[in-house]
């Protein structure tokens, strides 16, 4: 399993590098007049989503270098070296922002999926245990196992997961009377 994971990581990283190579070549071929900047963000985003923040930061550096090489060899002339470095720095910063934001979104979604799975497991366990409680969890009245009849009414609304453990008066208040 670990070897399969490493192979997947290698494959994604290699595919992103190949995409950057192709984009750099296309950018160089079309010259500096056509901007391909937005397309360089795609491999960075793919790396961020599938591999995480730091591999995507590395991909950002490679994307900036590919853009700079395509721009330089494509014939772009800058009035000063500062303008070249400025543009490259801005592109790199943009790629970094994309990488970090996409990696963070993916992390948050994964955490949310895990929380939903954990909540479902706890809810299932609660429903299983709820019917075995010796007394009503809302009013505290002990159950009459023949019919769970109680004499006092509860004023609070019980959670739906506890219906199996409620006495009849509490169950009728929740609207789930049998």
Rosetta blueprint (number, residue, H / E / L):
1 X L
2 X H
3 X H
4 X H
5 X H
6 X H
7 X H
8 X H
9 X H
10 X H
11 X H
12 X H
13 X H
14 X H
15 X H
16 X H
17 X H
18 X H
19 X H
20 X H
21 X H
22 X H
23 X H
24 X H
25 X H
26 X H
27 X H
28 X H
29 X H
30 X H
31 X L
32 X L
33 X L
34 X L
35 X L
36 X L
37 X H
38 X H
39 X H
40 X H
41 X H
42 X H
43 X H
44 X H
45 X H
46 X H
47 X H
48 X H
49 X H
50 X H
51 X H
52 X L
53 X H
54 X H
55 X H
56 X H
57 X H
58 X H
59 X H
60 X H
61 X H
62 X H
63 X H
64 X H
65 X H
66 X H
67 X H
68 X H
69 X H
70 X H
71 X H
72 X H
73 X H
74 X L
75 X L
76 X L
77 X L
78 X L
79 X L
80 X L
81 X H
82 X H
83 X H
84 X H
85 X H
86 X H
87 X H
88 X H
89 X H
90 X H
91 X H
92 X H
93 X H
94 X H
95 X H
96 X H
97 X H
98 X H
99 X H
100 X H
101 X H
102 X H
103 X H
104 X H
105 X H
106 X H
107 X H
108 X H
109 X H
110 X H
111 X H
112 X H
113 X H
114 X H
115 X H
116 X H
117 X H
118 X H
119 X H
120 X H
121 X H
122 X H
123 X H
124 X H
125 X H
126 X H
127 X H
128 X H
129 X H
130 X H
131 X L
132 X L
133 X L
134 X L
135 X E
136 X L
137 X L
138 X L
139 X L
140 X L
141 X L
142 X E
143 X L
144 X L
145 X L
146 X L
147 X L
148 X L
149 X L
150 X L
151 X L
152 X L
153 X L
154 X L
155 X L
156 X L
157 X L
158 X L
159 X L
160 X H
161 X H
162 X H
163 X H
164 X H
165 X H
166 X L
167 X L
168 X H
169 X H
170 X H
171 X H
172 X H
173 X H
174 X H
175 X L
176 X L
177 X L
178 X L
